[in-house]
């Protein structure tokens, strides 16, 4: 019984270490993406275009109304049909 408890404790410790490392790597990735977004403003527009293309390919959207704004942020009306 003692060996089982010790083994379980070691597993929990290793899981905690792995989760901490994963969180650190995720934070680094977020920082990298944030820096790239600031350095290359067109990156956001390219990401939107890529996501829009993927949605069209997956047929997850049928129609989208895009109204360019001053900040180049799209306004999306989901689930609304013309005349409603």
PLY file of the C-alpha trace (Angstrom):
ply
format ascii 1.0
element vertex 84
property float x
property float y
property float z
element edge 83
property int vertex1
property int vertex2
end_header
0.00 0.00 0.00
2.84 2.39 0.79
4.50 1.77 -2.59
1.23 2.48 -4.35
0.83 5.79 -2.47
4.42 6.79 -3.27
3.97 5.93 -6.94
0.73 7.90 -7.07
2.47 10.87 -5.45
5.27 10.75 -8.04
2.71 10.66 -10.84
0.95 13.71 -9.42
4.25 15.58 -9.10
5.20 14.80 -12.69
1.76 15.89 -13.92
2.10 19.17 -12.03
5.55 19.76 -13.56
4.20 19.04 -17.04
1.26 21.40 -16.53
3.59 24.15 -15.30
5.85 23.70 -18.33
2.84 23.74 -20.67
1.57 26.97 -19.08
5.01 28.56 -19.47
5.18 27.56 -23.15
1.65 28.84 -23.75
2.53 32.20 -22.16
5.61 32.44 -24.40
3.47 31.68 -27.45
0.97 34.37 -26.48
3.80 36.88 -26.08
5.20 35.92 -29.48
1.83 36.29 -31.20
1.22 39.62 -29.45
4.59 40.98 -30.54
3.99 39.83 -34.11
0.55 41.47 -34.14
2.08 44.78 -33.02
5.00 44.58 -35.44
2.85 43.50 -38.40
-0.61 45.13 -38.21
-1.71 43.37 -41.41
-1.36 40.06 -39.55
-4.84 40.42 -38.01
-6.40 40.95 -41.40
-4.61 37.89 -42.78
-5.77 35.82 -39.81
-9.36 36.92 -40.42
-9.11 36.04 -44.10
-7.65 32.63 -43.23
-10.42 31.94 -40.68
-13.07 33.09 -43.14
-11.66 30.82 -45.86
-11.63 27.86 -43.46
-15.24 28.55 -42.45
-16.28 28.64 -46.11
-14.44 25.38 -46.83
-16.07 23.69 -43.82
-19.45 25.10 -44.85
-19.92 26.43 -41.33
-21.14 29.76 -42.69
-23.38 30.42 -45.66
-23.38 34.18 -45.80
-21.45 37.00 -44.22
-21.86 40.75 -44.46
-18.55 42.55 -44.15
-18.54 46.27 -43.44
-15.02 47.72 -43.28
-14.50 49.97 -40.30
-11.87 52.48 -39.38
-9.94 49.85 -37.42
-10.40 47.14 -40.09
-12.43 45.06 -37.66
-15.32 43.26 -39.38
-18.89 43.58 -38.17
-20.56 40.21 -38.44
-24.32 39.75 -38.28
-24.80 36.08 -37.44
-28.19 34.48 -37.93
-29.82 37.54 -39.39
-31.51 37.52 -42.78
-32.27 40.46 -45.01
-35.70 41.92 -44.26
-35.84 40.90 -40.60
0 1
1 2
2 3
3 4
4 5
5 6
6 7
7 8
8 9
9 10
10 11
11 12
12 13
13 14
14 15
15 16
16 17
17 18
18 19
19 20
20 21
21 22
22 23
23 24
24 25
25 26
26 27
27 28
28 29
29 30
30 31
31 32
32 33
33 34
34 35
35 36
36 37
37 38
38 39
39 40
40 41
41 42
42 43
43 44
44 45
45 46
46 47
47 48
48 49
49 50
50 51
51 52
52 53
53 54
54 55
55 56
56 57
57 58
58 59
59 60
60 61
61 62
62 63
63 64
64 65
65 66
66 67
67 68
68 69
69 70
70 71
71 72
72 73
73 74
74 75
75 76
76 77
77 78
78 79
79 80
80 81
81 82
82 83
